[in-house]
Amino acid sequence: MKITRLFILFSIPWLAAACATVKQEGPAVPAPGPKISRAKDALKRKTPKFNAPQTLGGLIASDSWTVYPEKQQEEFKGHVSYDNGIYTFRADYALSDRAKSTFSAAGNIYIKQAEKNGPLYEVKADDGRYNYKTGKGRLSARKNRFVYLTYQDAQGTATHAQARKAEFDTNTKTYRLYQDVTITRPTPAGTATVTAERVLARQNDQYAVLEGGVKLSTPQYTMTADTLVMDGKNNKSYAFGSRTLLQGKTEEGQFAVIADRAEAENETRLLSLKGKVQGWLVSDEINKAEINDKF
């Protein structure tokens, strides 16, 4: 099973590269005298304390924009937004800190990346921070709220996820979701939903681990376990912990089974149960048999 990318990159690509320098036009200044010219030449030979930062004010719209040159910071307040047709960003507040190589946002954060004929990534959160030097970032939700994440492939198939907190590393393409995690994804048989307390996904390895009260629900069956591992490179998934329970309905009838471990081939869907396997199967034919009327 190929692990689909759950996160839009909070590392807004234009942040580091598409910056504009603010230029203010004023009245013409008279040519400096000899003493001033010598002083200016002396200053040029000195090493400046810091390089004046480029600004994002020409790109990001907001109600209020404040620049702190000595801190190399820009602060945006109220209806903060950016939209170039591919990348969309909105928030109530944002802070660019070039000294720390970070971009932070807060309040009704919305981020979307939608390239023509390509996938769509979408994020909603209350607080976010990204270090564009290390590639690491985080998203979080305030009390009783969630971080919402959407990935939609070029064919229009969408995977949705929600959690209280998310962390990511855009260099290693590693993603983590924490607390009350729910992921939904369409399948040929219907919508599949999985819940857990923690999720670790390594996109490059096509590998994901879901832990803590894991429950996988499909129209055909439900499965509960402590841990669910999806190994896309080896085309396998397996669940274990707290006596994995699998129950549902097939063409043969209703079933329920518990085991120490359940393994599945992702493509063939061949299921193997291992370790103290116990269960039952009741077919519709048995339920409708005349002998049942005698009891």
C-alpha positions in Angstrom: 0.0 0.0 0.0 1.5 3.3 -1.0 1.5 5.8 1.8 -0.1 8.9 0.4 1.3 12.3 1.4 -1.0 13.6 4.1 0.5 17.1 4.6 0.8 20.2 2.5 4.2 21.6 3.1 4.0 24.5 5.6 7.3 25.5 4.1 5.7 28.0 1.8 8.3 27.7 -1.1 8.1 31.4 -2.0 9.2 32.4 1.5 12.9 32.0 1.0 13.2 32.8 -2.7 10.4 35.2 -3.8 11.1 38.1 -1.4 11.0 41.7 -2.5 13.0 44.7 -1.2 11.0 47.7 -0.1 12.1 50.9 -1.9 10.9 54.3 -1.0 11.2 57.2 -3.4 12.1 60.7 -2.0 13.2 64.1 -3.2 16.6 64.4 -5.0 19.5 64.7 -2.6 22.4 67.2 -3.3 25.8 65.8 -4.1 27.9 65.3 -0.9 30.9 67.5 -0.2 34.5 66.1 0.0 34.3 65.4 3.8 31.1 63.5 3.5 32.4 61.5 0.5 35.5 60.5 2.5 33.3 59.5 5.5 31.1 57.3 3.2 34.1 55.6 1.7 35.4 54.8 5.3 32.0 53.3 6.2 32.0 51.1 3.1 35.2 49.5 4.3 33.7 48.5 7.6 31.8 45.2 8.1 28.1 45.9 8.8 26.6 44.6 12.0 24.0 42.6 9.9 22.7 42.6 6.4 19.4 44.5 6.1 16.8 41.8 5.5 14.6 41.6 2.5 11.0 42.1 3.2 7.8 40.1 2.6 5.5 43.1 2.8 5.2 43.5 -0.9 3.9 39.9 -1.2 1.8 39.4 1.9 -1.3 41.5 2.4 -2.5 42.4 5.9 -4.2 45.1 8.0 -1.0 45.9 9.7 2.7 45.4 8.7 5.5 46.2 11.0 9.2 45.8 10.3 11.8 45.4 13.0 15.2 45.8 11.1 17.5 45.1 14.1 15.7 41.9 14.9 15.3 41.0 11.2 11.6 40.4 11.8 8.4 41.3 10.0 5.0 41.2 11.8 1.7 40.9 10.0 -1.6 41.4 11.8 -5.2 41.1 10.6 -6.4 39.3 7.5 -3.0 38.1 6.6 -3.0 36.6 3.1 -1.1 35.5 0.1 -2.3 34.0 -3.2 -0.4 33.5 -6.5 -2.9 31.0 -8.0 -0.9 28.0 -6.9 -0.1 28.7 -3.3 -2.7 30.2 -0.9 -2.0 31.3 2.6 -4.3 33.0 5.2 -4.0 33.7 8.9 -4.9 36.2 11.6 -1.3 36.8 12.4 2.2 36.0 11.0 5.8 36.6 11.9 8.8 36.3 9.7 12.0 35.9 11.7 15.0 35.8 9.4 17.5 35.7 12.2 16.0 32.3 13.3 15.0 31.2 9.7 11.4 30.8 10.9 8.0 31.7 9.7 5.2 31.5 12.3 1.4 32.0 11.9 -1.6 31.9 14.3 -5.3 32.1 14.1 -7.5 30.5 11.4 -4.5 29.3 9.4 -5.3 28.1 5.9 -2.8 26.8 3.4 -3.4 25.3 0.0 -1.1 24.1 -2.8 -3.0 23.3 -6.0 -1.0 22.9 -9.2 -2.8 22.5 -12.5 -3.3 18.8 -13.3 -1.4 17.9 -10.1 -2.2 17.0 -6.5 -3.9 19.3 -4.0 -2.6 19.8 -0.5 -4.6 21.6 2.1 -4.1 22.5 5.8 -6.3 24.2 8.5 -4.8 24.9 12.0 -4.7 27.4 14.8 -0.9 27.7 15.2 2.0 26.9 13.0 5.8 27.3 12.8 8.3 26.3 10.2 12.1 26.6 10.1 13.0 26.9 6.4 16.7 26.2 7.2 16.1 22.8 9.0 12.9 21.9 7.1 11.2 21.1 10.4 7.8 22.5 11.5 4.7 21.9 13.6 1.0 22.6 13.5 -1.4 22.6 16.4 -5.0 23.2 17.4 -6.4 25.1 20.3 -8.6 23.4 23.0 -11.4 21.3 21.5 -10.2 22.0 18.0 -8.3 20.0 15.4 -5.6 20.4 12.8 -7.2 19.3 9.4 -5.1 17.9 6.5 -6.2 17.0 3.0 -4.3 15.3 0.2 -6.1 14.9 -3.2 -4.4 13.2 -6.0 -4.6 14.2 -9.7 -7.5 11.9 -10.2 -9.5 13.6 -7.5 -9.3 10.9 -4.8 -8.9 12.7 -1.4 -7.5 11.5 1.9 -8.5 13.5 5.0 -6.8 13.5 8.4 -7.4 15.3 11.6 -5.3 15.5 14.9 -4.7 17.8 17.7 -1.0 18.3 16.7 1.2 17.6 13.7 5.0 17.7 13.2 6.9 17.4 9.9 10.3 17.4 8.3 10.2 18.4 4.7 13.8 17.2 4.1 13.3 13.6 5.2 9.5 13.7 4.4 8.6 12.4 7.8 5.3 13.3 9.4 3.8 12.7 12.8 0.2 13.2 14.1 -0.8 13.2 17.7 -3.9 12.9 19.8 -7.4 11.8 18.6 -6.1 11.1 15.1 -8.7 10.2 12.4 -7.9 9.4 8.8 -10.4 8.7 6.1 -9.8 7.4 2.6 -12.1 6.1 -0.2 -11.6 2.5 -1.4 -13.4 0.6 -4.2 -15.6 -1.0 -1.5 -16.4 2.3 0.3 -14.8 4.7 2.8 -12.1 3.3 5.1 -11.6 5.1 8.5 -8.8 4.6 10.9 -8.4 6.1 14.4 -5.3 6.2 16.6 -3.5 8.3 19.2 -0.2 8.5 17.2 0.8 8.2 13.6 4.3 8.2 12.1 4.6 8.3 8.3 7.8 8.1 6.3 6.9 9.0 2.8 10.1 8.0 1.1 9.9 4.5 2.7 6.2 4.1 2.0 5.9 3.2 5.7 3.5 4.2 8.5 3.0 3.2 12.1 -0.3 3.8 13.9 -0.3 3.3 17.7 -2.7 3.6 20.6 -6.2 2.2 20.5 -6.1 1.7 16.7 -9.4 1.0 15.0 -9.8 0.4 11.3 -13.3 0.4 9.9 -14.5 -0.5 6.4 -17.9 -1.4 5.0 -16.9 -5.1 5.3 -15.1 -5.3 8.6 -13.6 -3.6 11.6 -10.2 -4.3 13.3 -8.9 -3.2 16.6 -5.3 -3.4 17.8 -2.7 -1.5 19.8 -0.4 -1.1 16.7 -1.0 -1.1 12.9 2.0 -1.1 10.6 1.7 -0.3 6.8 4.8 -1.4 4.9 4.3 -0.3 1.3 7.8 -1.3 0.0 7.2 -4.9 1.2 3.5 -4.8 0.3 2.4 -5.9 3.8 0.4 -4.6 6.7 0.2 -6.1 10.1 -1.5 -5.5 13.4 -0.7 -6.6 16.9 -1.2 -5.9 20.6 -4.0 -6.5 23.1 -5.3 -9.5 21.1 -6.1 -8.1 17.7 -9.9 -8.4 17.0 -11.2 -8.6 13.5 -15.0 -8.8 12.9 -17.2 -8.3 9.9 -19.2 -9.9 7.2 -18.3 -11.9 4.0 -20.2 -13.8 1.4 -20.0 -16.8 3.7 -21.5 -15.0 6.6 -20.7 -13.0 9.8 -17.4 -13.6 11.6 -15.3 -12.5 14.5 -11.8 -13.7 15.3 -9.0 -12.7 17.8 -5.3 -13.4 17.5 -1.9 -12.2 18.7 -1.1 -10.9 15.3 -2.8 -10.3 12.0 -0.9 -9.9 8.7 -2.2 -9.0 5.3 -0.8 -8.8 1.7 -1.8 -5.3 0.5 -2.5 -6.2 -3.1 -4.0 -9.7 -2.8 -5.7 -8.9 0.6 -4.7 -12.4 1.8 -5.0 -12.4 5.6 -3.0 -14.5 8.0 -3.8 -14.8 11.7 -1.1 -16.0 14.2 -0.9 -16.8 17.9 -3.8 -18.3 19.9 -6.3 -17.8 17.1 -10.0 -18.0 18.3 -13.2 -17.1 16.5 -16.5 -18.0 15.0 -18.3 -17.8 11.6 -22.0 -17.9 11.2 -23.5 -18.2 7.7 -26.8 -16.8 6.6 -27.8 -20.3 5.6 -27.4 -21.6 9.1 -29.3 -18.7 10.6 -32.2 -19.4 8.2 -32.2 -23.1 8.7 -35.6 -24.7 9.8 -33.9 -26.3 12.8 -33.5 -22.9 14.3 -37.3 -22.6 14.7 -37.2 -25.5 17.2 -35.1 -23.5 19.7 
